[in-house]
Amino acid sequence: MTIEYLKHGKPETERDEDDAKTRKIVEDTLADIAANGDAAVHRLSEKFDNYAPESFKLSQSEIDDLIAQLTPREMADIAFAQEQVRNFAQAQRDSMLDIEVETMPGVILGHKNIPVQSVGCYVPGGKFPMVASAHMSVATASVAGVPRIIACTPPFKGKPNPAVIAAMHMGGAHEIYVMGGIQAIGAMALGTETIDPVHMLVGPGNAFVAEAKRQLFGKVGIDLFAGPTETMVIADETVDAELCATDLLGQAEHGYNSPAVLLTNSRKLAEATMDEIERILRILPTADTARTSWQDYGEVILCDTYEEMLEVADDIASEHVQVMTDRDDWFLEHMTCYGALFLGARTNVANGDKVIGTNHTLPTKKAGRYTGGLWVGKYLKTHSYQKVTTDEAAAEIGAYGSRLCMLEGFVGHAEQCNLRVRRYGGINVPYGTGAPARDAAE
């Protein structure tokens, strides 16, 4: 196997050091919120966002005033994007069926898909107002039927962003709060004097938001670990350097620590893409951010074969994978670890981020090895149930259960089964013994 790195990002050791610093900050901040509630949230908001309103929760009149600031075109665009997201989420929801089956005469088993009863949706917005994140979390929760949806977003340039608030409201949020970062995640999960805690947290965010969700997991559910944006371009010589460079930098502008990886079997394309990146960085308005990400987290990996490219891609398990090759469907068939695939030069990650209808909250930091992204099913809990409807089934299942409990030494468990054998089967089973086999009893 021949794999050559034409460009490396930060070593893993340095990235681990950054993660350790983040963990400590988040741990201390969550402890402060748990101990001091609203006072801590106000203090943290003033410190990090220079924002300290009397109430972080927006009233209906405040929501209406913010929405009124948008143009009809902006409102129509938001509505179009939400329609795409809702349509796909509804199709996914329709595929999830409640079931009930009779597995043997008199034994009925089933499951129900029940919505989480309250969810906190985090919508990033301190640096860029992430309007689309409201569709992905809030609107999808609404399709799932979650009865209490609260949404938090940081202030943008010192005040609520009208487009983000409109998207939250149109998506179906029941409560909207203007606060960001660890304080928003902590307030939603832990609760304060004025905010009732939720059962689940969803939504992307920076490294601090992702770490806060990780530390709170267990106290509340989370959708997945969705930290700083990652992107990978898998390309061969069927496409050009401009496409590759544009797709890499289009995601690198998210933040200073957004990995962007080119994976190719063409040295010519690899070298041309690196040159094209430098050209674009000279004219890109967000170049300060994108350049730092590319410098510290950008990688260019050269492979000999498509099979090697596949192996490397699955190992990295990037959040977004843009595939532009002469065998895109081959990658779709064989790739197993990623957040979402974007197949062919006609599509791109920005489509998925903003409008096409698939959800853009996706696993990062190799979490694509064990989970997919946010979708309507994440808001649903599949709960099983069982019932026995005949005396004969109660006695037969009870006898098997009794003997299997005794095999493990659980006498009390066995007696639960024995009671049914005695009551519904007319067979006397002494306490502390397993039920006899049916043929022996007869």
C-alpha positions as CSV (number, residue, x, y, z in Angstrom):
1,M,0.0,0.0,0.0
2,T,1.5,3.3,-1.1
3,I,0.1,6.4,0.7
4,E,1.9,9.7,0.5
5,Y,1.0,12.8,2.5
6,L,1.8,15.9,0.4
7,K,0.5,18.1,3.2
8,H,0.0,17.3,6.9
9,G,-2.2,19.0,9.5
10,K,-1.4,19.4,13.2
11,P,0.0,16.3,14.9
12,E,-2.5,14.3,16.9
13,T,-0.7,15.1,20.1
14,E,-1.3,18.8,19.7
15,R,-4.9,18.2,18.9
16,D,-5.2,16.0,22.0
17,E,-3.7,18.9,24.1
18,D,-6.3,21.3,22.7
19,D,-9.1,18.8,23.6
20,A,-7.8,18.4,27.2
21,K,-7.9,22.2,27.7
22,T,-11.4,22.3,26.3
23,R,-12.6,19.5,28.7
24,K,-11.4,21.4,31.7
25,I,-13.0,24.7,30.8
26,V,-16.3,23.0,30.0
27,E,-16.2,20.9,33.3
28,D,-15.7,24.1,35.4
29,T,-18.4,26.0,33.5
30,L,-21.0,23.3,33.8
31,A,-20.3,23.1,37.5
32,D,-20.9,26.9,37.8
33,I,-24.2,26.6,36.0
34,A,-25.4,23.7,38.1
35,A,-24.6,25.6,41.3
36,N,-25.7,29.1,40.3
37,G,-28.3,28.7,37.7
38,D,-29.6,31.9,36.0
39,A,-26.9,34.0,37.7
40,A,-24.1,31.9,36.1
41,V,-25.8,32.0,32.7
42,H,-26.1,35.9,32.9
43,R,-22.5,36.2,34.0
44,L,-21.2,33.9,31.2
45,S,-23.3,35.5,28.5
46,E,-22.0,39.0,29.5
47,K,-18.5,37.7,29.5
48,F,-18.4,35.8,26.3
49,D,-21.1,37.5,24.2
50,N,-21.3,40.9,25.7
51,Y,-25.0,40.3,26.0
52,A,-27.0,40.6,29.2
53,P,-30.8,41.1,28.6
54,E,-33.3,41.1,31.4
55,S,-34.7,37.8,29.9
56,F,-33.0,35.5,27.5
57,K,-36.3,34.1,26.4
58,L,-37.9,36.0,23.5
59,S,-41.6,37.0,23.9
60,Q,-44.0,36.5,21.0
61,S,-43.9,40.2,20.3
62,E,-40.1,40.2,20.1
63,I,-40.2,37.3,17.8
64,D,-42.8,39.0,15.5
65,D,-40.6,42.2,15.4
66,L,-37.5,40.3,14.4
67,I,-39.4,38.4,11.7
68,A,-40.8,41.6,10.3
69,Q,-37.2,42.7,9.6
70,L,-36.8,40.1,6.9
71,T,-37.7,40.7,3.3
72,P,-40.4,38.6,1.5
73,R,-37.6,36.9,-0.5
74,E,-35.7,35.9,2.6
75,M,-38.8,34.5,4.2
76,A,-39.6,32.5,1.0
77,D,-36.1,31.1,0.9
78,I,-36.3,30.0,4.5
79,A,-39.7,28.4,3.9
80,F,-38.4,26.6,0.8
81,A,-35.4,25.1,2.7
82,Q,-37.7,24.0,5.6
83,E,-40.1,22.4,3.1
84,Q,-37.2,20.3,1.7
85,V,-36.1,19.3,5.2
86,R,-39.6,18.5,6.4
87,N,-40.4,16.4,3.2
88,F,-37.4,14.2,3.7
89,A,-37.8,13.9,7.5
90,Q,-41.5,12.9,6.9
91,A,-40.5,10.3,4.4
92,Q,-38.0,8.9,7.0
93,R,-40.7,9.0,9.7
94,D,-43.1,7.2,7.5
95,S,-40.6,4.4,7.1
96,M,-40.5,3.8,10.9
97,L,-43.5,1.6,11.8
98,D,-44.9,0.4,15.0
99,I,-45.2,-3.4,15.0
100,E,-47.1,-6.1,16.8
101,V,-46.6,-9.8,16.1
102,E,-47.9,-13.0,17.5
103,T,-44.7,-15.0,17.9
104,M,-46.4,-18.2,19.1
105,P,-50.1,-18.8,20.0
106,G,-51.1,-16.5,22.8
107,V,-47.8,-14.5,22.9
108,I,-47.9,-11.0,21.4
109,L,-44.8,-8.8,21.1
110,G,-44.6,-5.3,19.7
111,H,-42.8,-2.0,19.8
112,K,-43.9,1.7,19.6
113,N,-42.0,4.6,18.4
114,I,-42.5,7.4,20.9
115,P,-41.1,10.9,20.6
116,V,-38.7,12.3,23.2
117,Q,-40.9,14.5,25.4
118,S,-38.6,17.6,25.4
119,V,-35.6,18.6,23.3
120,G,-33.1,21.5,23.4
121,C,-32.0,22.5,19.9
122,Y,-28.7,24.4,19.7
123,V,-28.3,26.7,16.7
124,P,-24.8,28.1,16.3
125,G,-24.6,31.8,15.4
126,G,-21.9,33.8,17.1
127,K,-19.6,34.1,14.1
128,F,-22.0,33.1,11.3
129,P,-25.8,33.1,11.8
130,M,-26.5,29.4,11.1
131,V,-30.1,29.7,9.8
132,A,-30.0,26.2,8.3
133,S,-29.3,24.6,11.7
134,A,-32.7,25.6,12.9
135,H,-34.3,23.7,10.0
136,M,-32.2,20.6,10.8
137,S,-32.9,20.4,14.5
138,V,-36.2,22.3,15.2
139,A,-38.2,21.4,12.1
140,T,-37.1,17.7,12.2
141,A,-38.1,17.5,15.9
142,S,-41.5,19.0,14.9
143,V,-41.9,16.3,12.3
144,A,-41.1,13.7,14.9
145,G,-43.9,15.0,17.2
146,V,-41.7,16.2,20.1
147,P,-44.2,18.1,22.4
148,R,-41.7,20.6,23.8
149,I,-39.0,22.0,21.6
150,I,-36.8,24.8,22.9
151,A,-34.2,26.5,20.8
152,C,-31.1,28.5,21.8
153,T,-28.8,30.6,19.6
154,P,-26.1,33.1,20.6
155,P,-26.5,36.8,19.8
156,F,-25.1,37.9,16.5
157,K,-23.2,41.2,16.7
158,G,-24.8,41.9,20.1
159,K,-28.4,41.1,19.3
160,P,-30.7,38.3,18.1
161,N,-30.4,37.5,14.4
162,P,-33.7,37.9,12.7
163,A,-33.2,35.1,10.1
164,V,-32.2,32.6,12.8
165,I,-35.1,33.5,15.0
166,A,-37.5,33.3,12.1
167,A,-36.3,29.8,11.1
168,M,-36.6,28.6,14.7
169,H,-40.2,30.0,14.9
170,M,-41.2,28.6,11.5
171,G,-39.6,25.3,12.4
172,G,-41.9,24.9,15.4
173,A,-39.9,25.9,18.4
174,H,-42.1,26.4,21.5
175,E,-39.5,28.5,23.4
176,I,-36.7,30.6,21.9
177,Y,-33.7,31.8,24.0
178,V,-30.9,34.0,22.8
179,M,-27.8,32.6,24.5
180,G,-24.9,30.6,23.2
181,G,-22.0,28.3,24.0
182,I,-21.6,26.2,27.1
183,Q,-24.1,28.4,29.0
184,A,-26.9,27.5,26.6
185,I,-26.1,23.8,26.6
186,G,-25.8,23.7,30.4
187,A,-29.0,25.7,30.9
188,M,-31.0,23.5,28.7
189,A,-29.7,20.2,30.2
190,L,-29.4,21.2,33.8
191,G,-32.2,23.7,34.1
192,T,-32.2,27.0,35.9
193,E,-34.7,28.9,38.0
194,T,-36.4,30.1,34.7
195,I,-35.7,27.2,32.3
196,D,-37.0,23.7,32.7
197,P,-34.5,21.1,31.8
198,V,-34.9,19.0,28.6
199,H,-34.6,15.3,28.0
200,M,-32.3,15.6,25.0
201,L,-29.9,18.0,23.4
202,V,-29.3,18.2,19.6
203,G,-27.4,20.4,17.2
204,P,-23.9,21.2,16.1
205,G,-21.5,23.7,17.6
206,N,-17.9,24.5,18.3
207,A,-15.5,22.4,20.3
208,F,-16.9,23.7,23.6
209,V,-20.5,23.0,22.7
210,A,-19.5,19.5,21.5
211,E,-17.6,18.8,24.7
212,A,-20.5,20.1,26.9
213,K,-22.8,17.7,25.2
214,R,-20.3,14.9,25.8
215,Q,-20.1,15.6,29.5
216,L,-23.8,15.9,29.9
217,F,-24.6,12.7,28.1
218,G,-26.3,10.4,30.5
219,K,-28.0,13.1,32.4
220,V,-29.7,13.9,29.1
221,G,-29.7,12.2,25.7
222,I,-27.7,13.7,22.8
223,D,-28.0,13.3,19.1
224,L,-24.3,12.7,18.4
225,F,-20.9,14.3,18.8
226,A,-21.0,17.1,16.3
227,G,-18.0,19.3,16.7
228,P,-16.1,21.5,14.3
229,T,-16.8,20.9,10.6
230,E,-14.8,18.3,8.8
231,T,-14.7,17.8,5.0
232,M,-13.0,15.4,2.7
233,V,-12.8,15.5,-1.1
234,I,-12.2,12.2,-2.9
235,A,-11.3,13.0,-6.5
236,D,-9.6,11.7,-9.5
237,E,-8.7,13.4,-12.8
238,T,-12.3,13.5,-14.0
239,V,-12.5,16.9,-12.1
240,D,-10.3,19.9,-11.9
241,A,-8.4,21.7,-9.2
242,E,-10.9,24.6,-9.0
243,L,-13.7,22.3,-7.9
244,C,-11.5,20.5,-5.3
245,A,-10.1,23.7,-3.9
246,T,-13.5,25.4,-3.7
247,D,-15.1,22.5,-1.9
248,L,-12.2,22.2,0.6
249,L,-12.2,26.0,1.4
250,G,-16.0,26.2,1.4
251,Q,-15.9,24.2,4.7
252,A,-12.6,25.3,6.1
253,E,-14.1,28.8,6.5
254,H,-16.4,27.4,9.3
255,G,-13.7,27.8,12.0
256,Y,-10.1,27.8,12.8
257,N,-10.0,24.1,13.5
258,S,-12.0,22.6,10.6
259,P,-10.2,19.7,9.0
260,A,-10.2,19.7,5.2
261,V,-8.7,16.7,3.4
262,L,-8.0,16.0,-0.3
263,L,-7.8,12.3,-1.1
264,T,-6.7,11.5,-4.6
265,N,-4.9,9.1,-6.9
266,S,-3.6,11.9,-9.1
267,R,-0.4,13.8,-8.2
268,K,-1.1,16.3,-10.9
269,L,-4.6,17.1,-9.3
270,A,-3.1,17.2,-5.8
271,E,-0.4,19.7,-6.7
272,A,-2.8,21.8,-8.8
273,T,-5.4,21.9,-6.0
274,M,-2.8,23.1,-3.4
275,D,-1.8,25.9,-5.9
276,E,-5.5,26.8,-6.5
277,I,-6.2,26.9,-2.7
278,E,-3.4,29.6,-2.4
279,R,-5.0,31.6,-5.2
280,I,-8.5,31.5,-3.7
281,L,-7.2,32.4,-0.3
282,R,-5.9,35.7,-1.7
283,I,-9.5,36.7,-2.7
284,L,-11.8,34.8,-0.3
285,P,-13.5,37.3,2.2
286,T,-13.3,34.6,4.9
287,A,-9.7,33.8,4.2
288,D,-8.4,34.6,7.7
289,T,-10.4,31.7,9.1
290,A,-10.1,29.4,6.1
291,R,-6.3,29.9,5.9
292,T,-5.8,29.0,9.5
293,S,-7.9,25.8,9.2
294,W,-6.1,24.8,6.0
295,Q,-2.7,25.5,7.5
296,D,-3.3,23.6,10.8
297,Y,-5.8,21.0,9.8
298,G,-5.6,20.6,6.0
299,E,-4.2,17.5,4.5
300,V,-3.5,16.2,1.0
301,I,-3.2,12.4,0.7
302,L,-2.0,10.7,-2.5
303,C,-2.9,7.0,-3.1
304,D,-2.1,4.6,-5.9
305,T,-5.5,2.9,-6.2
306,Y,-9.2,3.5,-5.6
307,E,-9.1,0.7,-3.1
308,E,-6.5,2.5,-1.1
309,M,-8.5,5.7,-1.2
310,L,-11.5,3.8,0.1
311,E,-9.5,2.4,3.0
312,V,-8.1,5.8,4.0
313,A,-11.5,7.4,3.7
314,D,-13.1,4.9,6.0
315,D,-10.3,5.3,8.5
316,I,-10.6,9.0,8.6
317,A,-14.5,8.8,8.7
318,S,-14.9,12.5,7.8
319,E,-18.2,14.3,8.5
320,H,-18.7,15.5,4.9
321,V,-17.3,13.4,2.0
322,Q,-17.5,14.9,-1.5
323,V,-16.9,12.2,-4.1
324,M,-16.0,13.3,-7.6
325,T,-14.6,10.3,-9.5
326,D,-15.3,8.1,-12.5
327,R,-17.0,5.6,-10.0
328,D,-19.0,7.6,-7.5
329,D,-21.6,4.8,-7.0
330,W,-18.8,2.4,-6.2
331,F,-17.8,4.6,-3.3
332,L,-21.5,4.8,-2.3
333,E,-21.7,1.0,-2.3
334,H,-18.5,0.3,-0.4
335,M,-17.9,3.2,2.0
336,T,-19.0,2.4,5.6
337,C,-17.7,5.2,7.8
338,Y,-18.7,8.8,7.2
339,G,-21.2,11.5,8.1
340,A,-22.8,12.1,4.7
341,L,-21.8,11.5,1.0
342,F,-22.1,14.1,-1.7
343,L,-21.9,12.3,-5.0
344,G,-20.7,13.9,-8.2
345,A,-19.5,17.3,-9.3
346,R,-23.1,18.6,-9.6
347,T,-23.7,18.5,-5.9
348,N,-21.7,19.9,-3.0
349,V,-21.6,20.0,0.8
350,A,-23.2,23.5,0.8
351,N,-26.4,22.0,-0.7
352,G,-26.6,19.6,2.2
353,D,-25.8,22.3,4.7
354,K,-28.5,24.7,3.6
355,V,-31.3,23.5,1.4
356,I,-31.4,20.1,-0.3
357,G,-33.2,18.3,2.5
358,T,-30.8,15.9,4.1
359,N,-29.8,16.8,7.6
360,H,-26.5,18.6,8.1
361,T,-25.9,17.7,11.8
362,L,-23.4,15.0,11.3
363,P,-20.9,12.9,13.2
364,T,-17.3,14.3,13.6
365,K,-14.0,13.0,15.1
366,K,-14.5,9.5,13.7
367,A,-18.0,9.1,15.2
368,G,-19.2,8.1,11.8
369,R,-17.7,4.7,12.6
370,Y,-20.7,4.0,15.0
371,T,-23.4,6.5,14.2
372,G,-25.1,8.3,11.4
373,G,-26.2,11.9,11.5
374,L,-29.2,13.6,13.1
375,W,-32.5,12.5,11.5
376,V,-36.1,12.2,12.6
377,G,-35.5,8.8,14.1
378,K,-33.1,10.3,16.7
379,Y,-36.1,12.0,18.3
380,L,-37.9,8.7,18.6
381,K,-37.5,6.1,21.3
382,T,-38.5,2.5,20.3
383,H,-40.1,0.9,23.2
384,S,-41.1,-2.8,23.3
385,Y,-44.1,-4.4,25.0
386,Q,-45.4,-7.9,25.5
387,K,-48.6,-9.6,26.5
388,V,-49.7,-13.2,27.0
389,T,-53.4,-13.8,26.1
390,T,-54.0,-17.5,26.9
391,D,-53.5,-19.7,29.9
392,E,-51.7,-22.3,27.8
393,A,-49.1,-19.7,26.6
394,A,-48.6,-18.4,30.2
395,A,-47.9,-21.9,31.4
396,E,-45.6,-22.8,28.6
397,I,-43.5,-19.6,28.5
398,G,-43.5,-19.7,32.4
399,A,-42.0,-23.2,32.4
400,Y,-39.2,-22.3,30.0
401,G,-38.6,-19.1,32.0
402,S,-38.5,-20.9,35.3
403,R,-35.9,-23.4,34.2
404,L,-33.7,-20.7,32.6
405,C,-33.9,-18.6,35.7
406,M,-32.8,-21.5,37.9
407,L,-29.9,-22.1,35.4
408,E,-28.6,-18.7,36.4
409,G,-29.4,-19.1,40.1
410,F,-32.2,-16.5,40.2
411,V,-34.7,-18.2,42.5
412,G,-36.9,-15.1,42.8
413,H,-37.0,-14.7,39.1
414,A,-38.0,-18.3,38.7
415,E,-40.8,-17.9,41.2
416,Q,-42.4,-15.2,39.1
417,C,-42.6,-17.7,36.3
418,N,-43.6,-20.6,38.6
419,L,-46.6,-18.6,39.9
420,R,-47.9,-18.4,36.4
421,V,-47.3,-22.1,35.8
422,R,-49.3,-23.0,39.0
423,R,-52.0,-20.5,38.3
424,Y,-52.6,-20.9,34.6
425,G,-51.2,-24.4,34.0
426,G,-52.5,-26.3,37.0
427,I,-49.0,-27.7,37.7
428,N,-47.6,-27.5,41.2
429,V,-44.0,-26.2,41.2
430,P,-42.3,-26.2,44.6
431,Y,-40.7,-22.9,45.6
432,G,-37.0,-22.8,44.8
433,T,-37.2,-25.3,41.9
434,G,-37.6,-24.9,38.2
435,A,-40.8,-25.9,36.5
436,P,-40.7,-29.4,35.1
437,A,-40.5,-29.9,31.4
438,R,-44.0,-30.1,29.8
439,D,-43.8,-33.7,28.8
440,A,-42.6,-34.8,32.3
441,A,-45.5,-32.9,33.8
442,E,-48.0,-34.7,31.6
